[in-house]
């Protein structure tokens, strides 16, 4: 049975189990419900959970190990000369087998050996699938039967159900931890493989980036240099342009909205500004590549400047527009959190509104504003689509915003989109860059949140 | 003079400074307003530029041709078998009809140009027409067929007639054909149904968003099915049950940090874990949904907790006082009251997931896929990735399709957010 149908059958079984359990609890006490420890529905839930959870768990474990087992068994059935191939070639063969097994026409001439292996693979898969269906259904039915047998008038079904529910909720809340662990594990593991081939300090301080590794020894221009400094510089350049755009605009709008604007203006302007935060980044990328970049290039040419068609300026400007709402809404919150008493005191001393803001409110809100700028910076560094679509691929080490630069995220995308081989430094480099990105954005966020929290406590 | 200013009283000093201070105040106010106006202008420019580029894609140039559905070409053995009919050479029918409409065109190159006026996808239009009603075989009928993208661009004015011939995609004789057809009323812009009903294609006039839309739907379905229960359970646990200890703190710190991790890092996680480690299929909405689930969970959890927090404690106390257990209190009384808020957060999270591109590039949802996906295990692409792919295509006609796809995406996002706002307004309760 296919997995979705099996899941569906399980669900139906557990719904049936609910009614069976409920009926059983009523018959056990011969209709005298007051004798029961829990409400009949809880006996129903109890039976249903016994029918569902162990079977579901079994299914999950089975399905996550099935591909590995299938691959292992298929390889074991292959003749010795293929088995002894290096793992990358073996994987290629295995993929071929899987494609043939799935009925995809890979090429006109298929090795009969592969066809045979594919048939073997399909047979194994059928067996595994049949066994899974059988085992899961038996497990579910056994669970229901056990639960059914256990129901008696003193059985504390509600307590058990509540305990299971709490357990499930704890499990759900642990997913956040699992995700972090998963991110760290996957990025660090591949990065370690990368640093085994490219020394850590060469990566961190190298000035040249050209990740094309040579396929043949005599190939030109494929030296495979993995110095990430040009990428860091490019990321920094584009993010700085973005911040130069976003911080003044965002901060001034936040000040105007929270201090000067009437409630009517505020209630329309604030959500409109926040539209900018809800627009998908791919839309900004399109806007940057097809509207802003040509505009900048034409303007530059009129002034007689040489502007690259993938200039850092275009990407940075549009990224700045994107992060305006991050700066403005966070700063707005922070400015609103400054106690009214400080404003009143300043007005009482005869300060104008602008003077109050400049000399009292902004200094008081400064830590929070710095926090919001740091958060915006972390957004800018991790932003991908705008730079992928509007910034270049060439790793130039330059501070000229009119030239094309590349960024960490652009390189991750270009290295990983398309075919990958998981033992070449080219692919692994993407994970090393991902590690850098994760560490830097995490550090920025932790610092920013710490500053904001500290500041909030000051006035609470 | 100096002596006089020094001896001014404080009041006079203040009075003298007032004009300057007032102008400083006005200037500051002006800067603030400029900031806001600039922000709003950016919103406006963005929308105008996209709508201006994309509105024309909702119309498509079509050419009316008198097609003779020759039995000798379509079904020589008179089997009326759908397999035979779908394999017939419809291009030859189109070629015949074109040469009849333009009898004066001679020479191989000219005839080739003429044949290119009709889209390569027109044969499928004819095939579908015959499959739908086989009785048309042997008869002649006027059919509106797709024009190829260059002619479409000419009709929409994106190819300038005044540019010298050598710099134009369409030469003078080709423009003359269009004018001839136009005078006969046989070339027209009609509503572009293809854009909504077909999958991706290399030919711009054939490319549609149906495949990407279905891919987005499957991906969002997986995301919703996983992230809402998990997010709601986490929010309930952290808000109602969790003891205050190091463990709970750890969970909270993790959730807050995950909310700020760049989306592309989630893509790396999906690639390394789901695809390489667990061997799930590449490019499948299942994996996309899993990655987006992890990404949207923090949003849903944070919104869910806020919703639970806004339910007053008296509700809980009343339920507990009536003898309900802690779990019964939460599930029978608190959760129903917090549900609208939780749903609002979920919709906003889904809107985020719908617009996300970068992590899906990592897990291979970026492939060129013509077929419309039929399930969560099929290879698929999603709407934002389709936009990215089209934006990279060199043909002029793809620019308007990209903008149109963006308009569709924005329409979805705006309506999702509108539903969220409506839910909030409708069910918001002040206690």
Interface residues (C-beta under 8 A of the other chain):
Chain A: X64 X67 X68 X71 X158 X162 X165 X166 X168 X169 X170 X172 X173 X174 X175 X176 X177 X179 X180 X182 X183 X186 X187 X189 X190 X248 X249 X250 X251 X252 X253 X255 X256 X257 X259 X260 X261 X269 X272 X273 X275 X276 X278 X279 X280 X281 X282 X283 X284 X285 X286 X287 X289 X290 X291 X321 X324 X325 X328 X350 X352 X353 X354 X355 X357 X358 X375 X378 X381 X382 X383 X384 X385 X388 X389 X409 X412 X413 X416 X417 X422 X430 X431 X434 X437 X438 X441 X442 X445 X446 X449
Chain B: X14 X21 X22 X24 X25 X27 X28 X29 X31 X32 X33 X34 X35 X36 X38 X39 X40 X42 X43 X46 X49 X50 X53 X229 X230 X231 X233 X234 X236 X237 X238 X241 X242 X250 X251 X254 X255 X256 X257 X258 X260 X261 X262 X263 X264 X265 X266 X267 X268 X269 X271 X272 X273 X276 X277 X278 X279 X294 X297 X298 X301 X325 X326 X327 X351 X354 X355 X356 X357 X358 X361 X362 X364 X366 X384 X385 X387 X388 X391 X392 X399 X402 X403 X406 X409 X410 X413 X417
